[in-house]
């Protein structure tokens, strides 16, 4: 199995260097390049086609949100993790809607950061227990005057709606299987069909759809 290839985008050279050292020292992982701006991150991603793009939100010129949007549109197989200073950063929800699979605080312990990269690379998302789900819930209930892409659940069966609600609550496939009294393989199939029908990249995107269609409402 080849190493996970990660690119790092942050305007702080010291942080980039620290992250590079951390990843290059981790088994099965390597840093495929660094960028100081969003534009550089997009160019680097297009050139290296990494497994993971670790992006800061606030960078000069193009920010991490637009970089995430461009990277996920051009390279669907690349997963984006957002780096942020505050767990209630007003931009995080927009970043998730732009295609990011989750986010990490900059003070995340090194072992947790490496674990998060592996989780997202495996196709999962940082949902529960996590701040990500809380953020999605918080920002989903805020009025957004700018136009928002229409979200519908056309073609989704009642059973799949039930699965979508549980995914939005943060249940894993094994927890879905227990709750629905089905095999883990069947639970995984339900999630896979939802991803296909809703044109979602991963479970984080499914959670966003659940909130934006009103299927799940913030408490």
C-alpha positions in Angstrom: 0.0 0.0 0.0 1.5 3.3 -1.0 2.0 6.2 1.4 -0.7 8.8 1.9 0.4 12.0 0.1 -0.5 15.2 1.8 0.0 18.8 0.7 0.0 21.7 3.2 -1.2 25.2 2.6 -0.7 27.9 5.2 0.8 31.4 5.1 2.9 30.7 8.2 6.1 29.1 7.2 6.9 27.8 10.7 3.6 25.9 10.9 4.1 24.4 7.4 7.5 23.3 8.4 6.3 21.7 11.6 3.5 19.8 9.8 5.9 18.6 7.1 8.3 17.2 9.7 5.3 15.5 11.5 3.9 13.9 8.4 7.3 12.8 6.9 8.0 11.1 10.3 4.6 9.3 10.3 4.5 5.7 9.0 2.7 5.5 5.7 2.5 9.3 5.1 4.5 11.9 3.4 4.3 15.6 2.6 4.0 16.1 -1.2 4.5 19.8 -1.1 3.8 23.2 0.6 1.9 26.3 -0.4 1.7 29.7 1.2 -1.5 30.9 -0.6 -4.7 29.4 -1.9 -3.6 29.9 -5.5 -0.4 28.1 -4.8 -2.4 25.3 -3.1 -4.6 24.8 -6.2 -1.6 24.7 -8.5 0.2 22.3 -6.2 -2.8 20.0 -6.0 -3.2 19.9 -9.7 0.4 19.1 -10.2 0.7 16.5 -7.4 -2.8 15.1 -7.1 -2.4 14.3 -3.4 -4.7 12.1 -1.3 -5.2 15.0 1.2 -5.0 18.8 1.0 -4.6 20.4 4.3 -5.7 24.0 3.9 -5.7 27.1 6.2 -8.8 29.2 5.8 -7.2 32.6 6.0 -4.5 33.0 3.3 -3.5 36.0 1.2 -5.2 36.3 -2.2 -7.3 33.2 -2.7 -8.5 31.9 0.7 -8.8 28.3 1.7 -12.5 28.1 0.9 -12.1 29.0 -2.7 -9.0 26.7 -2.9 -11.1 23.9 -1.5 -13.8 24.5 -4.0 -11.4 24.5 -6.9 -9.5 21.5 -5.7 -12.5 19.3 -5.0 -14.1 20.3 -8.4 -10.9 19.5 -10.4 -9.7 16.5 -8.4 -12.6 14.7 -6.8 -10.4 12.0 -5.3 -8.4 14.5 -3.3 -9.9 15.1 0.2 -9.7 18.5 1.8 -9.1 19.1 5.5 -9.5 22.7 6.7 -7.2 24.2 9.3 -8.6 26.9 11.6 -7.7 28.7 14.7 -11.2 28.8 16.3 -13.7 26.0 16.5 -16.5 28.5 15.8 -14.9 30.1 12.8 -17.6 31.7 10.7 -16.0 30.4 7.6 -15.9 26.7 8.5 -19.4 25.9 7.4 -18.8 27.6 4.0 -15.7 25.6 3.6 -17.6 22.3 4.3 -20.1 23.3 1.7 -17.3 24.1 -0.7 -16.3 20.4 -0.6 -14.1 20.0 2.5 -14.4 16.7 4.3 -13.9 18.2 7.8 -11.7 20.6 9.7 -9.0 20.6 12.4 -8.0 23.2 15.0 -4.5 24.3 14.7 -3.8 23.3 18.3 -5.0 19.7 17.5 -2.5 17.2 19.1 -0.2 15.7 16.5 -1.5 12.2 17.0 -5.0 13.3 16.5 -4.1 15.3 13.4 -2.5 12.2 11.8 -5.5 10.1 12.8 -7.9 12.6 11.2 -5.9 12.6 8.0 -6.2 8.8 7.8 -9.9 8.8 8.6 -10.7 11.3 5.9 -8.4 9.5 3.4 -10.4 6.3 4.0 -13.5 8.1 2.8 -15.0 8.9 6.2 -15.4 12.3 7.7 -14.8 14.1 11.0 -18.4 14.0 12.3 -19.1 12.5 15.6 -18.1 13.0 18.2 -16.8 16.2 16.7 -17.1 19.9 16.5 -17.8 19.6 12.8 -21.4 18.4 13.3 -22.0 21.1 15.9 -20.8 23.7 13.5 -23.0 22.4 10.7 -26.0 22.5 13.0 -25.1 26.0 14.1 -24.7 27.5 10.7 -27.5 25.6 9.1 -30.0 27.6 11.3 -28.5 31.0 10.4 -30.3 33.0 7.7 -28.2 33.2 4.6 -29.3 36.0 2.3 -27.1 34.9 -0.5 -28.5 32.4 -2.9 -28.0 28.8 -1.8 -28.1 25.9 -4.3 -31.4 24.1 -4.2 -31.3 20.8 -2.4 -33.9 18.1 -2.8 -34.3 14.5 -1.8 -36.0 13.4 -5.0 -35.5 9.7 -5.6 -34.4 9.0 -2.0 -36.5 6.2 -0.5 -38.0 6.3 3.0 -35.4 3.9 4.2 -32.6 6.0 2.8 -34.1 9.1 4.4 -34.0 7.2 7.7 -30.3 6.4 7.1 -29.6 10.0 6.1 -31.0 11.2 9.5 -28.8 8.8 11.3 -25.7 9.8 9.4 -26.5 13.4 10.2 -26.5 12.4 13.9 -23.0 11.0 13.4 -23.6 7.3 13.4 -20.9 5.1 11.9 -21.7 2.2 9.5 -21.5 -0.3 12.4 -23.8 1.9 14.5 -26.2 2.2 11.6 -26.3 -1.6 11.2 -27.1 -2.0 14.9 -29.8 0.7 14.9 -31.4 -0.6 11.7 -31.0 -4.3 12.6 -29.1 -5.0 9.3 -25.7 -6.2 8.4 -22.8 -3.8 8.2 -22.6 -4.5 4.5 -26.2 -3.5 4.1 -25.7 -0.3 6.1 -22.7 0.5 3.9 -24.8 -0.1 0.8 -27.4 2.4 2.0 -24.8 5.1 2.6 -23.2 4.4 -0.8 -26.5 4.8 -2.6 -27.1 8.1 -0.7 -23.7 9.4 -1.8 -24.6 8.5 -5.4 -28.1 9.8 -5.4 -27.3 13.1 -3.7 -24.0 13.6 -5.6 -22.2 13.8 -2.2 -18.4 13.3 -1.9 -18.5 11.8 1.6 -20.5 11.7 4.8 -19.8 15.3 5.7 -21.6 16.3 2.5 -24.5 14.0 3.4 -24.9 15.8 6.7 -25.0 19.2 4.9 -27.7 17.9 2.6 -29.7 16.6 5.6 -29.7 20.1 7.1 -30.2 22.1 3.9 -33.2 20.1 2.8 -34.8 20.4 6.3 -34.7 16.7 6.9 -32.7 17.4 10.0 -33.1 20.6 12.0 -30.7 22.2 14.3 -31.8 22.0 18.0 
